[in-house]
């Protein structure tokens, strides 16, 4: 029940994600090449952080790994081409348990991260 932010400031995250997906779509890199690209083009430093964030993009079906090469999914390719943030929003809604719950909580009131976590635990006790 988590969404991992992508590399960059609030203003740059979607731009960085789009750039990475453009790179993947055009080159179909192996893991070392993608890691090097992320280190060169974002604030990524740690291999474990890169692995976590790339894994999250895979879990929401923007990226896939086939035969040791990263590829964009159809949604990832569409976001790379258009930059339409609705595509990422839909991916989060479809693939992240609790994302819609968080949106509903925030729609009704300002709250703290601890209160959101408590609401998520209540909605998803398992």
Biotite code that builds the C-alpha atoms (Angstrom):
import biotite.structure as struc

atoms = struc.array([
    struc.Atom([0.000, 0.000, 0.000], chain_id="A", res_id=1, res_name="UNK", atom_name="CA", element="C"),
    struc.Atom([2.460, 2.566, -1.113], chain_id="A", res_id=2, res_name="UNK", atom_name="CA", element="C"),
    struc.Atom([3.242, 4.773, -4.029], chain_id="A", res_id=3, res_name="UNK", atom_name="CA", element="C"),
    struc.Atom([6.885, 5.579, -4.527], chain_id="A", res_id=4, res_name="UNK", atom_name="CA", element="C"),
    struc.Atom([7.668, 8.984, -5.858], chain_id="A", res_id=5, res_name="UNK", atom_name="CA", element="C"),
    struc.Atom([9.965, 9.186, -8.834], chain_id="A", res_id=6, res_name="UNK", atom_name="CA", element="C"),
    struc.Atom([13.253, 11.066, -9.004], chain_id="A", res_id=7, res_name="UNK", atom_name="CA", element="C"),
    struc.Atom([13.159, 14.843, -9.013], chain_id="A", res_id=8, res_name="UNK", atom_name="CA", element="C"),
    struc.Atom([11.418, 17.752, -7.401], chain_id="A", res_id=9, res_name="UNK", atom_name="CA", element="C"),
    struc.Atom([7.633, 17.939, -7.422], chain_id="A", res_id=10, res_name="UNK", atom_name="CA", element="C"),
    struc.Atom([7.805, 19.923, -10.654], chain_id="A", res_id=11, res_name="UNK", atom_name="CA", element="C"),
    struc.Atom([10.221, 17.508, -12.353], chain_id="A", res_id=12, res_name="UNK", atom_name="CA", element="C"),
    struc.Atom([9.022, 14.017, -11.351], chain_id="A", res_id=13, res_name="UNK", atom_name="CA", element="C"),
    struc.Atom([6.628, 13.446, -14.231], chain_id="A", res_id=14, res_name="UNK", atom_name="CA", element="C"),
    struc.Atom([9.091, 15.023, -16.650], chain_id="A", res_id=15, res_name="UNK", atom_name="CA", element="C"),
    struc.Atom([11.853, 12.697, -15.408], chain_id="A", res_id=16, res_name="UNK", atom_name="CA", element="C"),
    struc.Atom([9.541, 9.689, -15.617], chain_id="A", res_id=17, res_name="UNK", atom_name="CA", element="C"),
    struc.Atom([8.561, 10.631, -19.161], chain_id="A", res_id=18, res_name="UNK", atom_name="CA", element="C"),
    struc.Atom([12.216, 11.054, -20.160], chain_id="A", res_id=19, res_name="UNK", atom_name="CA", element="C"),
    struc.Atom([13.114, 7.667, -18.691], chain_id="A", res_id=20, res_name="UNK", atom_name="CA", element="C"),
    struc.Atom([10.234, 5.993, -20.524], chain_id="A", res_id=21, res_name="UNK", atom_name="CA", element="C"),
    struc.Atom([11.285, 7.701, -23.775], chain_id="A", res_id=22, res_name="UNK", atom_name="CA", element="C"),
    struc.Atom([14.806, 6.339, -23.238], chain_id="A", res_id=23, res_name="UNK", atom_name="CA", element="C"),
    struc.Atom([13.507, 2.836, -22.517], chain_id="A", res_id=24, res_name="UNK", atom_name="CA", element="C"),
    struc.Atom([11.104, 2.931, -25.457], chain_id="A", res_id=25, res_name="UNK", atom_name="CA", element="C"),
    struc.Atom([13.839, 3.910, -27.884], chain_id="A", res_id=26, res_name="UNK", atom_name="CA", element="C"),
    struc.Atom([16.706, 1.742, -26.596], chain_id="A", res_id=27, res_name="UNK", atom_name="CA", element="C"),
    struc.Atom([15.223, -1.228, -24.676], chain_id="A", res_id=28, res_name="UNK", atom_name="CA", element="C"),
    struc.Atom([18.148, -1.127, -22.235], chain_id="A", res_id=29, res_name="UNK", atom_name="CA", element="C"),
    struc.Atom([19.486, -3.834, -19.986], chain_id="A", res_id=30, res_name="UNK", atom_name="CA", element="C"),
    struc.Atom([19.535, -3.034, -16.250], chain_id="A", res_id=31, res_name="UNK", atom_name="CA", element="C"),
    struc.Atom([23.071, -1.543, -16.185], chain_id="A", res_id=32, res_name="UNK", atom_name="CA", element="C"),
    struc.Atom([22.277, 0.870, -19.018], chain_id="A", res_id=33, res_name="UNK", atom_name="CA", element="C"),
    struc.Atom([19.027, 1.979, -17.392], chain_id="A", res_id=34, res_name="UNK", atom_name="CA", element="C"),
    struc.Atom([20.788, 2.444, -14.041], chain_id="A", res_id=35, res_name="UNK", atom_name="CA", element="C"),
    struc.Atom([23.514, 4.521, -15.726], chain_id="A", res_id=36, res_name="UNK", atom_name="CA", element="C"),
    struc.Atom([20.914, 6.619, -17.539], chain_id="A", res_id=37, res_name="UNK", atom_name="CA", element="C"),
    struc.Atom([19.062, 7.305, -14.287], chain_id="A", res_id=38, res_name="UNK", atom_name="CA", element="C"),
    struc.Atom([22.281, 8.290, -12.520], chain_id="A", res_id=39, res_name="UNK", atom_name="CA", element="C"),
    struc.Atom([23.221, 10.633, -15.374], chain_id="A", res_id=40, res_name="UNK", atom_name="CA", element="C"),
    struc.Atom([19.806, 12.201, -15.920], chain_id="A", res_id=41, res_name="UNK", atom_name="CA", element="C"),
    struc.Atom([18.158, 12.342, -12.481], chain_id="A", res_id=42, res_name="UNK", atom_name="CA", element="C"),
    struc.Atom([19.137, 12.738, -8.849], chain_id="A", res_id=43, res_name="UNK", atom_name="CA", element="C"),
    struc.Atom([19.385, 8.947, -8.526], chain_id="A", res_id=44, res_name="UNK", atom_name="CA", element="C"),
    struc.Atom([22.432, 7.811, -6.619], chain_id="A", res_id=45, res_name="UNK", atom_name="CA", element="C"),
    struc.Atom([21.877, 4.569, -4.800], chain_id="A", res_id=46, res_name="UNK", atom_name="CA", element="C"),
    struc.Atom([21.456, 1.298, -6.655], chain_id="A", res_id=47, res_name="UNK", atom_name="CA", element="C"),
    struc.Atom([18.859, 0.130, -4.129], chain_id="A", res_id=48, res_name="UNK", atom_name="CA", element="C"),
    struc.Atom([16.792, 3.296, -4.631], chain_id="A", res_id=49, res_name="UNK", atom_name="CA", element="C"),
    struc.Atom([16.978, 2.898, -8.396], chain_id="A", res_id=50, res_name="UNK", atom_name="CA", element="C"),
    struc.Atom([15.901, -0.721, -8.065], chain_id="A", res_id=51, res_name="UNK", atom_name="CA", element="C"),
    struc.Atom([12.985, 0.275, -5.818], chain_id="A", res_id=52, res_name="UNK", atom_name="CA", element="C"),
    struc.Atom([11.726, 3.031, -8.115], chain_id="A", res_id=53, res_name="UNK", atom_name="CA", element="C"),
    struc.Atom([12.138, 1.017, -11.314], chain_id="A", res_id=54, res_name="UNK", atom_name="CA", element="C"),
    struc.Atom([10.407, -1.896, -9.595], chain_id="A", res_id=55, res_name="UNK", atom_name="CA", element="C"),
    struc.Atom([7.515, 0.378, -8.737], chain_id="A", res_id=56, res_name="UNK", atom_name="CA", element="C"),
    struc.Atom([7.179, 1.462, -12.384], chain_id="A", res_id=57, res_name="UNK", atom_name="CA", element="C"),
    struc.Atom([7.022, -2.225, -13.267], chain_id="A", res_id=58, res_name="UNK", atom_name="CA", element="C"),
    struc.Atom([4.402, -2.875, -10.575], chain_id="A", res_id=59, res_name="UNK", atom_name="CA", element="C"),
    struc.Atom([2.091, -0.209, -11.997], chain_id="A", res_id=60, res_name="UNK", atom_name="CA", element="C"),
    struc.Atom([2.629, -1.528, -15.519], chain_id="A", res_id=61, res_name="UNK", atom_name="CA", element="C"),
    struc.Atom([4.562, 1.308, -17.112], chain_id="A", res_id=62, res_name="UNK", atom_name="CA", element="C"),
    struc.Atom([7.684, -0.836, -17.579], chain_id="A", res_id=63, res_name="UNK", atom_name="CA", element="C"),
    struc.Atom([8.320, -4.505, -18.115], chain_id="A", res_id=64, res_name="UNK", atom_name="CA", element="C"),
    struc.Atom([11.429, -6.656, -18.151], chain_id="A", res_id=65, res_name="UNK", atom_name="CA", element="C"),
    struc.Atom([11.719, -9.213, -20.933], chain_id="A", res_id=66, res_name="UNK", atom_name="CA", element="C"),
    struc.Atom([14.825, -11.284, -21.540], chain_id="A", res_id=67, res_name="UNK", atom_name="CA", element="C"),
    struc.Atom([16.984, -8.918, -19.450], chain_id="A", res_id=68, res_name="UNK", atom_name="CA", element="C"),
    struc.Atom([15.841, -5.835, -21.348], chain_id="A", res_id=69, res_name="UNK", atom_name="CA", element="C"),
    struc.Atom([13.472, -3.159, -20.103], chain_id="A", res_id=70, res_name="UNK", atom_name="CA", element="C"),
    struc.Atom([10.600, -2.205, -22.355], chain_id="A", res_id=71, res_name="UNK", atom_name="CA", element="C"),
    struc.Atom([7.689, 0.152, -21.970], chain_id="A", res_id=72, res_name="UNK", atom_name="CA", element="C"),
    struc.Atom([4.196, -1.244, -21.753], chain_id="A", res_id=73, res_name="UNK", atom_name="CA", element="C"),
    struc.Atom([1.595, 0.255, -24.070], chain_id="A", res_id=74, res_name="UNK", atom_name="CA", element="C"),
    struc.Atom([0.615, 2.711, -21.311], chain_id="A", res_id=75, res_name="UNK", atom_name="CA", element="C"),
    struc.Atom([4.267, 3.547, -20.633], chain_id="A", res_id=76, res_name="UNK", atom_name="CA", element="C"),
    struc.Atom([4.891, 4.160, -24.336], chain_id="A", res_id=77, res_name="UNK", atom_name="CA", element="C"),
    struc.Atom([1.787, 6.356, -24.549], chain_id="A", res_id=78, res_name="UNK", atom_name="CA", element="C"),
    struc.Atom([2.959, 8.428, -21.563], chain_id="A", res_id=79, res_name="UNK", atom_name="CA", element="C"),
    struc.Atom([6.451, 8.704, -23.059], chain_id="A", res_id=80, res_name="UNK", atom_name="CA", element="C"),
    struc.Atom([4.941, 10.013, -26.279], chain_id="A", res_id=81, res_name="UNK", atom_name="CA", element="C"),
    struc.Atom([2.250, 12.338, -24.922], chain_id="A", res_id=82, res_name="UNK", atom_name="CA", element="C"),
    struc.Atom([3.205, 13.229, -21.343], chain_id="A", res_id=83, res_name="UNK", atom_name="CA", element="C"),
    struc.Atom([-0.472, 12.811, -20.439], chain_id="A", res_id=84, res_name="UNK", atom_name="CA", element="C"),
    struc.Atom([-0.358, 12.552, -16.639], chain_id="A", res_id=85, res_name="UNK", atom_name="CA", element="C"),
    struc.Atom([-3.820, 10.958, -16.650], chain_id="A", res_id=86, res_name="UNK", atom_name="CA", element="C"),
    struc.Atom([-2.101, 7.771, -17.867], chain_id="A", res_id=87, res_name="UNK", atom_name="CA", element="C"),
    struc.Atom([0.057, 7.645, -14.730], chain_id="A", res_id=88, res_name="UNK", atom_name="CA", element="C"),
    struc.Atom([-2.932, 8.507, -12.542], chain_id="A", res_id=89, res_name="UNK", atom_name="CA", element="C"),
    struc.Atom([-4.919, 5.623, -14.070], chain_id="A", res_id=90, res_name="UNK", atom_name="CA", element="C"),
    struc.Atom([-1.974, 3.262, -13.540], chain_id="A", res_id=91, res_name="UNK", atom_name="CA", element="C"),
    struc.Atom([-1.877, 4.235, -9.859], chain_id="A", res_id=92, res_name="UNK", atom_name="CA", element="C"),
    struc.Atom([-5.640, 3.803, -9.447], chain_id="A", res_id=93, res_name="UNK", atom_name="CA", element="C"),
    struc.Atom([-5.579, 0.372, -11.065], chain_id="A", res_id=94, res_name="UNK", atom_name="CA", element="C"),
    struc.Atom([-2.472, -1.016, -9.402], chain_id="A", res_id=95, res_name="UNK", atom_name="CA", element="C"),
    struc.Atom([-1.955, 0.536, -5.981], chain_id="A", res_id=96, res_name="UNK", atom_name="CA", element="C"),
    struc.Atom([-4.217, -0.753, -3.232], chain_id="A", res_id=97, res_name="UNK", atom_name="CA", element="C"),
    struc.Atom([-5.258, 2.199, -1.118], chain_id="A", res_id=98, res_name="UNK", atom_name="CA", element="C"),
    struc.Atom([-4.514, 4.926, -3.660], chain_id="A", res_id=99, res_name="UNK", atom_name="CA", element="C"),
    struc.Atom([-8.201, 5.699, -4.170], chain_id="A", res_id=100, res_name="UNK", atom_name="CA", element="C"),
    struc.Atom([-8.723, 5.587, -0.395], chain_id="A", res_id=101, res_name="UNK", atom_name="CA", element="C"),
    struc.Atom([-6.012, 8.214, 0.064], chain_id="A", res_id=102, res_name="UNK", atom_name="CA", element="C"),
    struc.Atom([-7.616, 10.433, -2.573], chain_id="A", res_id=103, res_name="UNK", atom_name="CA", element="C"),
    struc.Atom([-10.998, 10.147, -0.849], chain_id="A", res_id=104, res_name="UNK", atom_name="CA", element="C"),
    struc.Atom([-9.485, 11.028, 2.528], chain_id="A", res_id=105, res_name="UNK", atom_name="CA", element="C"),
    struc.Atom([-7.710, 14.060, 1.100], chain_id="A", res_id=106, res_name="UNK", atom_name="CA", element="C"),
    struc.Atom([-10.822, 15.157, -0.775], chain_id="A", res_id=107, res_name="UNK", atom_name="CA", element="C"),
    struc.Atom([-12.726, 15.501, 2.501], chain_id="A", res_id=108, res_name="UNK", atom_name="CA", element="C"),
    struc.Atom([-10.117, 17.142, 4.716], chain_id="A", res_id=109, res_name="UNK", atom_name="CA", element="C"),
    struc.Atom([-6.529, 18.100, 5.253], chain_id="A", res_id=110, res_name="UNK", atom_name="CA", element="C"),
    struc.Atom([-4.840, 15.459, 7.333], chain_id="A", res_id=111, res_name="UNK", atom_name="CA", element="C"),
    struc.Atom([-1.524, 14.042, 8.461], chain_id="A", res_id=112, res_name="UNK", atom_name="CA", element="C"),
    struc.Atom([0.427, 11.117, 7.070], chain_id="A", res_id=113, res_name="UNK", atom_name="CA", element="C"),
    struc.Atom([-0.236, 9.241, 10.325], chain_id="A", res_id=114, res_name="UNK", atom_name="CA", element="C"),
    struc.Atom([-4.000, 9.728, 9.952], chain_id="A", res_id=115, res_name="UNK", atom_name="CA", element="C"),
    struc.Atom([-3.845, 8.525, 6.348], chain_id="A", res_id=116, res_name="UNK", atom_name="CA", element="C"),
    struc.Atom([-1.876, 5.465, 7.448], chain_id="A", res_id=117, res_name="UNK", atom_name="CA", element="C"),
    struc.Atom([-4.445, 4.722, 10.160], chain_id="A", res_id=118, res_name="UNK", atom_name="CA", element="C"),
    struc.Atom([-7.272, 5.009, 7.622], chain_id="A", res_id=119, res_name="UNK", atom_name="CA", element="C"),
    struc.Atom([-5.451, 2.683, 5.244], chain_id="A", res_id=120, res_name="UNK", atom_name="CA", element="C"),
    struc.Atom([-4.906, 0.122, 7.980], chain_id="A", res_id=121, res_name="UNK", atom_name="CA", element="C"),
    struc.Atom([-8.592, 0.270, 8.818], chain_id="A", res_id=122, res_name="UNK", atom_name="CA", element="C"),
    struc.Atom([-9.624, -0.103, 5.166], chain_id="A", res_id=123, res_name="UNK", atom_name="CA", element="C"),
    struc.Atom([-7.032, -2.839, 4.475], chain_id="A", res_id=124, res_name="UNK", atom_name="CA", element="C"),
    struc.Atom([-6.557, -4.760, 7.735], chain_id="A", res_id=125, res_name="UNK", atom_name="CA", element="C"),
    struc.Atom([-4.692, -7.609, 6.023], chain_id="A", res_id=126, res_name="UNK", atom_name="CA", element="C"),
])
